[in-house]
Amino acid sequence: MPSIAASFSGCAYGPFRQAPLLLPSVQNPVRLWHNDGVMYQRPSHKPQTRDKKPIPPLDSGGLERLALRYVERFSTTRARLVTYLQRKIRERGWDGPERDPVEIAEKFAELGYIDDRAFGEARAAAMGRRGLGERRVTGALREAGLDEADSAAIVPGVEDRAIETALAFARRKRIGPFALAPVDRAQREKQIAAMIRGGHGFALSRRIASLLPGESFDNHD
């Protein structure tokens, strides 16, 4: 009985007559000489750069459209909007009758697009949740451009939450009753300094930092 290999020996697809493996040819005009012979390198194709069209200068309508897009994207104040518009005028130039950015900010405030006091209250609440004290909050309100009337309406609420905010800061930084272990005097002084930088008063900071781990603030004289 003939073997299986003999049966397929005459077949074009038999195991003893495999077609040679043909490698695809690569045509590349760029050649680099290597120590072991010729090495091919594919030419780089750099994307074509298009010349950017110059941005036209602003006019009254363009400035107001910029302001509208800004207040749609960000919670802001009148002062911050004015600063933004003034910067855009410096960057792009101006063409046409003059338009005061302050006038646009006041118009948006009258329309309800901007509310300085609501912005300040939200900012103060967010900073309080982070454990930042009154000095840090008042500094942020001043930087945002709130006037004295709006700041004066917000600060009393910040003062009422002074202890709560300071304890939140101590919890974040593991100070006083939230520490993992008692600390020495030098480390306590550093903790007090950290609380002061966080906007808290010296007396309150020292009182909290002097607490032992797990000790209640209310029971400390």
Backbone bond lengths (Angstrom), bond angles and torsions (degrees), N, CA, C in turn:
res aa  C-N    CA-C-N  psi(-1)  N-CA   C-N-CA  omega(-1)  CA-C   N-CA-C  phi
1 M - - - 1.468 - - 1.525 108.84 -
2 P 1.323 117.60 124.87 1.474 119.45 -178.06 1.526 110.82 -66.16
3 S 1.322 113.87 148.06 1.473 118.34 -179.72 1.528 110.20 -74.44
4 I 1.329 114.33 164.03 1.476 119.46 -179.69 1.513 110.45 -65.88
5 A 1.333 117.17 -37.77 1.464 119.98 178.90 1.503 111.27 -63.72
6 A 1.355 116.62 -37.76 1.469 119.35 178.94 1.508 111.22 -68.82
7 S 1.322 116.50 -33.07 1.464 119.67 -179.52 1.513 111.46 -65.09
8 F 1.334 117.36 -33.49 1.458 120.59 -177.63 1.513 113.37 -98.70
9 S 1.287 116.80 5.86 1.459 118.30 -176.06 1.507 112.90 -67.81
10 G 1.318 117.81 -26.87 1.464 120.24 179.51 1.496 114.30 -96.09
11 C 1.269 116.17 0.49 1.485 119.63 -177.89 1.520 110.11 -86.45
12 A 1.327 113.86 142.19 1.476 118.78 -178.41 1.511 111.94 -65.27
13 Y 1.344 116.04 -24.65 1.459 120.23 -178.05 1.508 112.26 -105.57
14 G 1.320 117.56 13.69 1.447 121.72 -179.75 1.506 111.46 -70.06
15 P 1.338 116.53 165.70 1.465 120.09 -176.26 1.511 113.41 -70.98
16 F 1.321 118.08 -13.89 1.451 120.58 -176.89 1.520 112.42 -99.54
17 R 1.351 116.88 1.07 1.471 119.79 179.34 1.534 109.66 -135.07
18 Q 1.298 115.55 63.41 1.462 119.66 179.23 1.530 110.36 -79.99
19 A 1.308 114.76 141.40 1.466 119.96 177.97 1.511 109.79 -68.59
20 P 1.327 118.12 142.17 1.469 119.92 179.05 1.521 111.34 -63.94
21 L 1.322 116.11 145.11 1.467 122.12 -179.84 1.522 109.04 -82.56
22 L 1.334 115.02 120.39 1.462 120.80 -178.24 1.525 109.35 -99.99
23 L 1.301 116.26 123.76 1.466 120.70 177.66 1.523 110.03 -86.05
24 P 1.321 117.59 139.25 1.478 118.92 178.66 1.516 110.79 -64.89
25 S 1.298 114.71 139.91 1.456 119.47 179.06 1.514 110.48 -81.43
26 V 1.310 116.71 139.79 1.451 122.50 179.36 1.505 108.16 -114.98
27 Q 1.309 114.59 118.92 1.453 119.46 178.09 1.514 109.08 -99.46
28 N 1.297 115.61 120.00 1.452 120.50 -178.80 1.515 108.23 -143.68
29 P 1.304 117.23 118.99 1.466 118.24 -175.84 1.519 113.61 -74.07
30 V 1.343 117.80 -13.60 1.446 119.58 -175.52 1.517 109.02 -96.19
31 R 1.323 116.95 124.23 1.454 121.92 179.54 1.529 109.65 -125.47
32 L 1.322 113.81 140.76 1.454 120.06 174.84 1.520 108.14 -121.82
33 W 1.324 117.36 136.47 1.454 121.46 178.54 1.515 109.70 -82.65
34 H 1.319 115.07 131.34 1.446 123.17 178.91 1.513 108.62 -115.96
35 N 1.313 117.74 164.60 1.463 120.20 179.73 1.523 112.17 -61.34
36 D 1.348 115.59 -30.58 1.460 119.44 -178.10 1.519 112.75 -96.92
37 G 1.286 118.96 5.48 1.457 120.15 179.58 1.507 111.32 139.86
38 V 1.341 114.96 -156.17 1.458 120.79 -178.13 1.514 109.33 -88.40
39 M 1.309 116.97 133.09 1.455 122.29 178.45 1.527 108.30 -121.21
40 Y 1.295 115.89 132.82 1.455 121.22 -178.81 1.527 110.08 -88.64
41 Q 1.280 114.61 145.84 1.458 121.15 177.76 1.513 109.51 -136.57
42 R 1.327 115.37 129.23 1.457 120.20 -178.92 1.518 109.44 -73.34
43 P 1.319 117.33 132.42 1.471 118.98 179.20 1.517 111.03 -66.13
44 S 1.313 115.61 142.10 1.469 120.12 179.45 1.515 109.90 -80.30
45 H 1.330 113.81 142.69 1.466 120.49 179.63 1.525 107.57 -114.73
46 K 1.277 117.48 101.13 1.455 121.72 179.99 1.526 110.07 -82.58
47 P 1.329 116.14 133.55 1.464 117.98 178.39 1.521 111.48 -63.19
48 Q 1.292 114.41 141.75 1.457 119.30 179.70 1.527 109.56 -73.68
49 T 1.294 115.34 131.45 1.459 120.11 178.81 1.526 109.83 -91.65
50 R 1.309 114.04 135.54 1.457 120.04 178.85 1.526 109.50 -98.94
51 D 1.273 114.11 140.84 1.450 119.32 177.48 1.529 109.89 -68.83
52 K 1.335 115.29 125.44 1.454 119.76 179.80 1.521 110.13 -75.30
53 K 1.308 113.59 136.82 1.450 118.61 177.68 1.529 109.66 -73.70
54 P 1.291 117.70 139.03 1.473 119.27 178.95 1.524 110.90 -64.19
55 I 1.332 115.33 139.32 1.466 120.45 179.27 1.521 108.70 -75.83
56 P 1.316 117.77 127.43 1.466 119.43 -177.80 1.519 110.78 -68.07
57 P 1.320 117.32 153.94 1.475 120.15 177.18 1.516 110.91 -66.13
58 L 1.302 115.08 159.77 1.456 121.40 -178.40 1.521 110.49 -80.35
59 D 1.320 113.95 153.53 1.456 120.79 169.09 1.526 107.28 -129.91
60 S 1.316 117.30 -171.81 1.455 120.81 -174.48 1.529 111.48 -61.61
61 G 1.328 116.52 -45.61 1.457 119.35 -179.72 1.516 112.34 -67.31
62 G 1.326 117.07 -40.94 1.455 120.18 179.33 1.514 112.35 -64.84
63 L 1.329 116.70 -36.60 1.460 120.23 179.35 1.524 110.62 -66.55
64 E 1.312 116.96 -40.26 1.459 119.12 179.94 1.530 111.04 -69.94
65 R 1.326 117.19 -34.64 1.474 119.15 176.63 1.521 110.84 -65.69
66 L 1.333 116.23 -39.46 1.462 119.43 175.54 1.527 110.98 -60.49
67 A 1.318 115.82 -43.43 1.462 120.33 179.98 1.522 110.89 -62.93
68 L 1.318 116.92 -40.25 1.458 120.22 -179.09 1.530 111.02 -65.81
69 R 1.325 116.76 -42.98 1.468 119.15 178.21 1.529 110.80 -64.13
70 Y 1.326 116.25 -34.82 1.464 119.86 -178.61 1.529 110.98 -66.07
71 V 1.326 117.37 -47.21 1.468 119.02 -178.14 1.525 111.28 -73.05
72 E 1.331 118.07 -20.71 1.460 119.85 173.98 1.522 111.20 -70.27
73 R 1.316 116.50 -32.38 1.461 120.63 -175.56 1.528 113.27 -91.48
74 F 1.328 117.33 -30.98 1.458 120.38 -171.71 1.525 111.08 -129.10
75 S 1.337 114.13 144.25 1.455 119.80 166.46 1.515 107.07 -79.01
76 T 1.308 117.38 127.45 1.455 119.11 -170.67 1.517 110.75 -147.98
77 T 1.314 115.01 -176.83 1.462 122.54 177.59 1.527 108.81 -122.70
78 R 1.306 115.26 169.84 1.464 118.64 178.44 1.526 111.07 -61.03
79 A 1.330 116.32 -43.02 1.467 119.54 -177.95 1.521 111.34 -63.91
80 R 1.311 117.25 -41.18 1.462 119.62 179.78 1.527 111.16 -67.25
81 L 1.311 117.47 -38.04 1.455 119.61 177.73 1.521 110.57 -64.31
82 V 1.321 117.59 -42.04 1.463 120.74 178.65 1.523 110.46 -61.37
83 T 1.326 116.99 -43.94 1.466 120.55 179.04 1.520 111.08 -61.07
84 Y 1.319 117.23 -41.83 1.466 121.45 179.20 1.527 111.08 -63.17
85 L 1.320 117.39 -46.26 1.460 120.52 -177.92 1.529 110.81 -66.89
86 Q 1.292 117.60 -38.78 1.470 120.13 177.88 1.529 110.97 -63.27
87 R 1.312 116.92 -38.05 1.461 119.72 178.18 1.519 110.94 -66.13
88 K 1.324 116.90 -40.43 1.463 120.04 178.95 1.522 111.79 -64.95
89 I 1.307 117.55 -36.28 1.466 120.81 177.49 1.525 110.04 -64.79
90 R 1.333 116.43 -41.74 1.471 119.19 178.57 1.532 111.08 -64.70
91 E 1.311 117.15 -37.13 1.462 120.63 -177.21 1.529 112.33 -73.53
92 R 1.323 117.47 -39.71 1.464 120.46 -171.72 1.521 114.02 -105.96
93 G 1.303 117.77 -15.31 1.452 119.40 -176.23 1.518 111.37 84.09
94 W 1.330 114.26 -179.18 1.477 119.18 -174.50 1.501 109.85 -137.96
95 D 1.343 115.07 144.60 1.451 121.64 178.67 1.522 108.42 -142.32
96 G 1.305 116.71 116.85 1.451 119.61 177.61 1.514 111.82 118.16
97 P 1.338 115.76 -173.28 1.465 120.09 179.29 1.528 111.04 -60.53
98 E 1.313 115.86 146.63 1.458 120.23 -177.25 1.523 111.10 -66.76
99 R 1.342 114.78 146.89 1.468 122.04 176.54 1.524 108.10 -137.65
100 D 1.309 115.58 121.93 1.458 120.40 -176.45 1.530 109.22 -81.01
101 P 1.347 119.00 123.47 1.466 120.61 176.59 1.527 113.11 -58.38
102 V 1.327 117.19 -29.92 1.460 119.70 178.68 1.524 110.42 -62.78
103 E 1.332 115.95 -37.83 1.467 119.94 179.50 1.524 110.91 -64.29
104 I 1.320 117.20 -38.17 1.468 120.37 177.43 1.524 110.70 -66.46
105 A 1.336 116.95 -42.33 1.458 120.13 179.93 1.525 111.35 -63.13
106 E 1.315 117.04 -41.52 1.463 119.79 178.71 1.528 110.99 -66.84
107 K 1.310 117.04 -38.18 1.458 120.69 177.39 1.518 111.13 -62.22
108 F 1.333 116.71 -43.60 1.461 120.24 179.97 1.526 111.19 -66.92
109 A 1.341 117.18 -33.59 1.462 119.89 177.21 1.527 110.76 -66.29
110 E 1.334 116.50 -39.97 1.464 120.04 178.25 1.529 111.39 -66.22
111 L 1.323 117.05 -33.59 1.459 120.75 178.51 1.526 112.92 -79.15
112 G 1.321 116.90 -7.73 1.461 120.62 -179.52 1.509 114.41 87.12
113 Y 1.320 117.73 7.02 1.465 119.99 177.80 1.529 111.22 -72.23
114 I 1.330 116.81 -25.81 1.462 122.61 -179.71 1.526 107.81 -129.00
115 D 1.338 115.39 135.52 1.461 120.95 176.58 1.524 107.38 -137.44
116 D 1.330 116.13 100.71 1.462 120.05 -175.95 1.519 112.23 -60.54
117 R 1.316 117.34 -42.76 1.463 119.28 -176.55 1.525 110.97 -68.25
118 A 1.314 117.42 -42.02 1.465 119.52 177.38 1.523 111.05 -62.06
119 F 1.330 115.72 -38.82 1.466 119.49 176.46 1.523 110.32 -61.77
120 G 1.342 116.67 -45.97 1.459 120.36 -178.78 1.519 112.40 -64.40
121 E 1.319 117.33 -40.52 1.465 120.15 179.02 1.528 111.21 -64.56
122 A 1.327 116.37 -42.36 1.465 119.65 178.29 1.524 111.07 -65.43
123 R 1.322 116.79 -40.70 1.459 119.98 179.38 1.532 111.22 -65.82
124 A 1.326 117.07 -42.47 1.458 120.65 179.22 1.525 111.24 -63.63
125 A 1.325 116.95 -41.31 1.468 120.28 179.38 1.523 110.99 -64.82
126 A 1.325 116.96 -42.19 1.464 120.50 179.91 1.523 110.99 -64.91
127 M 1.324 117.36 -41.09 1.463 120.50 179.08 1.523 110.68 -68.66
128 G 1.334 116.60 -34.50 1.454 119.32 177.08 1.517 112.12 -64.95
129 R 1.325 117.23 -38.43 1.466 119.95 177.40 1.524 111.36 -64.49
130 R 1.307 116.37 -27.70 1.465 120.50 176.79 1.524 112.53 -83.07
131 G 1.338 116.11 -3.14 1.454 119.89 178.30 1.507 114.70 85.67
132 L 1.318 118.50 18.27 1.465 121.70 -179.69 1.529 109.61 -90.03
133 G 1.329 115.00 137.13 1.453 121.03 -171.85 1.512 114.37 -88.18
134 E 1.337 113.62 -172.47 1.464 121.41 -171.03 1.530 112.18 -60.01
135 R 1.339 117.88 -44.88 1.460 118.61 -177.47 1.525 111.98 -62.49
136 R 1.300 117.35 -38.28 1.455 119.64 177.65 1.527 111.12 -68.48
137 V 1.310 116.85 -37.72 1.471 120.61 -179.28 1.519 110.47 -67.95
138 T 1.329 117.18 -47.72 1.468 119.57 -179.61 1.526 111.20 -63.47
139 G 1.327 117.17 -35.08 1.458 119.83 175.72 1.517 112.07 -64.31
140 A 1.336 116.83 -40.26 1.461 120.30 178.81 1.524 111.15 -67.17
141 L 1.334 117.33 -38.19 1.468 120.11 178.08 1.522 110.80 -66.06
142 R 1.311 116.14 -40.07 1.462 119.50 178.45 1.531 110.44 -65.49
143 E 1.321 116.69 -41.10 1.460 119.96 178.63 1.525 111.43 -64.17
144 A 1.324 116.98 -34.65 1.463 120.43 179.28 1.517 112.74 -74.28
145 G 1.333 117.40 -9.69 1.455 120.45 175.91 1.513 115.34 90.08
146 L 1.338 118.37 18.67 1.458 119.60 177.26 1.522 110.29 -69.54
147 D 1.320 115.95 141.79 1.456 119.05 179.23 1.527 109.77 -79.06
148 E 1.325 115.62 173.91 1.462 120.46 -174.66 1.523 111.88 -63.65
149 A 1.329 117.12 -35.69 1.464 119.47 -177.45 1.527 110.93 -65.22
150 D 1.329 117.39 -45.39 1.466 120.35 179.89 1.525 110.84 -67.50
151 S 1.326 117.14 -41.41 1.468 119.69 179.18 1.518 111.01 -64.27
152 A 1.331 116.30 -41.26 1.460 119.71 -179.63 1.521 111.73 -63.97
153 A 1.323 117.45 -28.88 1.471 120.36 178.67 1.523 111.74 -76.83
154 I 1.331 117.98 -21.44 1.458 121.56 -175.81 1.522 112.45 -95.52
155 V 1.328 117.13 -36.53 1.466 121.37 -172.26 1.531 113.11 -60.17
156 P 1.349 121.77 -40.41 1.472 118.79 -179.92 1.524 113.48 -56.86
157 G 1.303 118.14 -37.33 1.459 119.96 176.84 1.513 112.03 -65.65
158 V 1.328 116.34 -34.87 1.464 120.52 176.72 1.522 110.09 -66.37
159 E 1.322 117.41 -40.92 1.470 121.29 179.03 1.528 110.96 -64.70
160 D 1.322 116.96 -38.06 1.468 119.91 -179.75 1.529 111.71 -64.85
161 R 1.312 117.24 -27.16 1.470 121.06 -178.56 1.530 112.02 -100.29
162 A 1.335 117.32 19.77 1.465 120.37 -173.74 1.525 112.01 -60.82
163 I 1.334 118.03 -46.81 1.462 120.50 -177.99 1.525 110.33 -67.78
164 E 1.310 115.83 -44.74 1.469 119.94 179.12 1.531 111.12 -58.84
165 T 1.321 116.05 -42.74 1.462 120.15 -179.32 1.524 111.27 -68.46
166 A 1.330 116.54 -41.31 1.463 119.94 179.57 1.520 111.25 -64.25
167 L 1.315 117.52 -39.61 1.466 120.26 177.14 1.530 110.99 -66.15
168 A 1.334 116.40 -35.34 1.465 119.02 176.34 1.528 110.90 -64.07
169 F 1.328 116.25 -39.05 1.465 119.89 177.31 1.532 110.24 -65.00
170 A 1.348 116.25 -44.56 1.464 120.14 179.45 1.524 111.27 -62.54
171 R 1.320 117.08 -35.97 1.466 120.09 178.08 1.523 111.00 -65.19
172 R 1.330 116.47 -42.37 1.472 120.28 179.31 1.520 111.51 -63.66
173 K 1.329 116.80 -39.21 1.465 121.71 -174.70 1.531 112.90 -96.07
174 R 1.327 117.11 1.43 1.479 121.67 -179.50 1.537 110.70 56.90
175 I 1.315 114.17 56.57 1.459 121.57 -179.02 1.523 109.04 -110.68
176 G 1.335 116.68 143.86 1.460 121.30 173.88 1.512 113.09 62.17
177 P 1.333 117.92 -120.53 1.465 119.80 -176.06 1.528 113.75 -67.37
178 F 1.307 117.52 -12.14 1.463 121.12 -179.47 1.527 112.55 -101.96
179 A 1.337 116.56 3.02 1.460 120.21 178.58 1.527 110.00 -71.49
180 L 1.307 116.08 156.15 1.458 120.89 178.99 1.527 111.52 -80.29
181 A 1.328 116.15 -24.52 1.461 120.68 -178.88 1.526 108.14 -155.71
182 P 1.342 117.51 157.77 1.475 119.49 176.83 1.526 110.95 -60.64
183 V 1.330 115.70 149.44 1.456 120.87 -178.51 1.519 109.38 -116.98
184 D 1.322 115.79 160.02 1.459 119.78 178.12 1.528 109.96 -81.56
185 R 1.315 115.76 179.52 1.463 120.14 -175.08 1.523 112.20 -65.06
186 A 1.335 116.57 -40.79 1.471 119.38 -178.96 1.526 111.09 -63.00
187 Q 1.323 116.57 -42.30 1.459 119.54 179.30 1.520 111.05 -67.72
188 R 1.340 116.45 -35.77 1.467 120.08 178.49 1.528 110.43 -64.56
189 E 1.331 117.26 -39.19 1.457 120.25 178.40 1.532 110.37 -62.73
190 K 1.306 117.26 -38.47 1.466 120.70 177.21 1.525 111.06 -65.20
191 Q 1.318 116.64 -38.03 1.458 120.07 178.77 1.522 111.15 -67.27
192 I 1.314 116.69 -39.92 1.464 120.20 177.04 1.525 110.00 -62.39
193 A 1.333 116.66 -43.15 1.463 120.28 179.02 1.529 110.71 -62.61
194 A 1.329 117.74 -37.90 1.467 120.87 178.62 1.525 110.67 -64.48
195 M 1.326 117.53 -40.20 1.456 119.82 179.13 1.523 111.24 -67.92
196 I 1.325 116.56 -36.89 1.466 119.19 177.71 1.526 109.62 -64.96
197 R 1.336 117.62 -42.14 1.474 119.60 176.30 1.523 111.32 -63.13
198 G 1.317 116.53 -26.72 1.466 120.08 176.80 1.513 113.64 -77.43
199 G 1.351 117.13 1.34 1.456 120.29 174.91 1.516 115.23 100.04
200 H 1.324 117.58 7.80 1.464 120.88 -177.63 1.526 110.84 -96.39
201 G 1.330 115.51 154.31 1.447 120.73 179.89 1.520 111.98 -70.66
202 F 1.348 115.19 158.36 1.463 119.55 -176.44 1.524 111.77 -64.84
203 A 1.324 117.82 -45.73 1.463 120.76 -175.87 1.528 111.20 -62.08
204 L 1.319 116.62 -46.30 1.462 120.02 179.75 1.533 110.63 -66.43
205 S 1.294 117.20 -39.15 1.468 120.58 179.72 1.525 110.95 -63.28
206 R 1.339 116.54 -44.31 1.462 120.06 179.52 1.522 111.11 -65.82
207 R 1.318 115.97 -38.08 1.469 119.49 -179.32 1.527 111.30 -63.58
208 I 1.315 117.03 -42.56 1.476 120.36 -179.44 1.521 110.47 -72.37
209 A 1.325 117.51 -42.91 1.462 120.21 -177.15 1.526 111.49 -67.41
210 S 1.337 118.19 -21.80 1.468 121.25 -179.22 1.521 112.28 -81.81
211 L 1.311 118.46 -9.57 1.460 120.80 179.68 1.520 110.67 -71.58
212 L 1.320 114.85 146.66 1.459 120.33 176.02 1.523 109.91 -82.20
213 P 1.325 118.10 157.89 1.472 120.27 178.76 1.530 110.99 -55.57
214 G 1.312 115.64 127.78 1.462 121.43 179.85 1.502 115.13 85.48
215 E 1.329 119.49 -7.68 1.460 122.20 -178.07 1.525 110.23 -76.34
216 S 1.319 115.73 142.93 1.462 120.43 -178.61 1.515 110.45 -81.30
217 F 1.330 115.32 140.34 1.471 120.05 179.09 1.518 110.68 -67.53
218 D 1.326 117.99 -36.96 1.465 121.35 -176.61 1.519 112.37 -66.87
219 N 1.326 118.06 -26.89 1.459 121.35 -176.83 1.513 112.63 -92.15
220 H 1.344 116.72 5.51 1.460 120.00 -178.20 1.514 109.42 -99.39
221 D 1.296 116.77 127.85 1.472 120.50 179.45 1.511 110.34 -79.27
